Amino acid sequence: MAQMTIRAVVFDAYGTLYDVQSVAGVTDQAFPGYGEIITQIWRLKQLEYTWLRSLMDRYEDFSVITRDSLTYTLTVLGLKPTADIFDRIMDKYVHLDLYPDAKQALTDLKGCKLAILSNGSADMLNVLVHNTGLDKILDATISVDSKKIFKPSPQAYMLIEPNLGVKPSEVLFVSSNSFDACGAKAFGLNVAWIERVTADAMALEWKKNDFVRPLTMFKAMRMQMEQFGLDPDYRISGLGGLATLVRV
Ligand code: 2OP
């Protein structure tokens, strides 16, 4: 991409700074042997519910969606949690693991405004950001909740400019969720897609196993670039590559 002046770097939260796969420990502890399948169905359904509720004009915030999609998941698997176990699984959403390269990448970007723009509700995000120490690094944590619609609606990305005072042409939006990268591109932001699973690695994974693991299916459904003709400006393998792009 030609020279660009980037004044703000805005991150997606779940899947980009925070590893949604890190719920697998608690889901497997709750239901031994089911950790992987719970983790994948839960995340697939959670995102699906954001799109379906947006289309139905039946918005509920992301904490409700996260609960409902967990209920869906456990129900289809025939698992019956006690209220205590259900709450313990849910609690992991405010204690998700940061990707190992997240904190250093944010530190390296000092000089730019730094923010999260997420589907998460303000309550969920603020607790998560505080629990993981990012409140000391970020200038803003922006929730789509004020718009009552989820990404990839343009209304969600529209929240960046009034919150940060930075024009879309001077924002680098960072997401590993391909639907989100496309949504941000369609809106007119500069976009870096974190390609954690390359097409080659994906192809290899199909060959490696004689049965399809739920995680492999998830990688195919959510971690490959979409075919919308909305390619990101950058594809990088991890958050560590951002400082070079922005040249802070
Ligand atoms: C987020 O908005 C898309 O779940 C992702 O954080």
Residues whose N, C-alpha, C, O or C-beta is under 5 A from the ligand:
A	BS01	2OP	D12 A13 Y14 L117 S118 N119 G120 N177
